[in-house]
Amino acid sequence: MSTPEVTEHGILAAPDFQPFPRMRAVLEMVSSWAALLAGGLLLVAVGVTTGSVLQGAIINKPILGDSEIVEMVLGVAVAFCLPLTEMRGAHVMVDFFTQKLPARGLAGLDALMRAIAAAVVFVLAWRLAIGGYNNWDRERETMFLEIPFWWGYAGAAFGMALWMLCSAFVALESAARVRRTP
């Protein structure tokens, strides 16, 4: 039997064990597309900011509503990056207190913490969805460009819902690894 190790996904496991390879592949693909979309949104934010600064410097009139666009786009972009971060195990981990635990204890703790993360992210996605609905129902718009607020909420809620699915999946994967870890 091979010895457990920390994989590229940041999880303690036997190197050859992937409990749900198809589901992992699907979630990684969807998360990768979301991250690519987030990169595009960040480019939009950079373009609007650069254009506004240049226009302000050249003709002393920045782009009207530039901060509205940038704020909405950045919020959605962050939410779209988090699922891939979860799938790759790239979140910050502090293991100061758990270094001395046996491999099985670490795997169990990892499963528990990821399940708690999925529950917290579920609440975030749920509240963003409610906020989006309330803004849609009240027809709230940004001040200058009159962009509906619910667009940003809906995008962020989608990113959070995907993150929640990824967190729940990684928790399930970790729980499956607990059984195989000596």
Residue pairs with C-beta under 8 A, 6 or more apart in sequence:
1 14
1 182
2 14
2 15
2 16
4 12
4 13
4 14
4 103
4 107
4 181
4 182
5 12
5 13
5 15
6 12
7 13
7 15
7 89
8 88
8 89
9 87
9 88
9 89
9 170
10 88
10 89
10 90
10 91
10 93
11 89
11 107
11 110
11 170
11 173
11 174
11 177
12 103
12 106
12 107
12 110
12 177
12 181
13 107
13 177
13 180
13 181
14 177
14 180
14 181
17 177
17 180
18 24
19 172
19 173
19 176
19 177
20 169
20 172
20 173
20 176
23 169
24 87
24 169
24 173
27 83
27 87
27 165
27 166
27 169
28 84
28 87
30 83
30 162
31 83
31 84
31 86
31 87
31 162
31 166
32 84
34 80
34 81
34 83
34 84
34 159
34 162
35 80
35 81
35 83
35 84
37 80
38 76
38 77
38 78
38 80
38 81
38 159
39 77
41 73
41 74
41 76
41 77
41 80
42 73
42 74
42 77
44 69
44 73
45 69
45 70
45 73
45 74
45 77
48 63
48 66
48 69
48 70
48 73
49 66
49 70
51 63
51 66
52 62
52 63
52 66
53 62
55 61
55 62
55 63
56 62
64 144
64 145
65 142
65 143
65 144
65 145
65 147
68 142
68 143
68 144
68 145
68 147
69 145
69 147
71 152
72 142
72 147
72 151
72 152
75 152
75 155
75 156
76 152
76 155
76 156
76 159
78 156
78 159
79 155
79 156
79 157
79 158
79 159
79 160
79 163
80 155
80 158
80 159
80 162
81 159
82 159
82 160
82 163
83 159
83 162
83 163
83 165
83 166
84 90
84 166
85 91
86 117
86 163
86 166
86 167
86 170
87 166
87 169
87 170
89 170
98 105
98 106
98 109
101 109
103 181
103 182
104 178
104 181
104 182
107 174
107 177
107 178
107 181
108 178
110 174
111 171
111 174
111 175
111 177
111 178
112 171
114 167
114 170
114 171
114 174
115 167
115 168
115 171
115 175
117 167
117 171
118 164
118 167
118 168
118 171
121 160
121 163
121 164
121 167
122 164
124 160
124 164
125 157
125 160
125 161
125 163
125 164
128 153
128 156
128 157
128 160
129 153
129 154
129 157
129 161
131 153
131 157
132 149
132 150
132 152
132 153
132 154
132 157
133 150
135 148
135 149
135 150
135 153
136 148
136 150
139 148
140 148
140 149
140 150
141 147
141 148
141 149
142 149
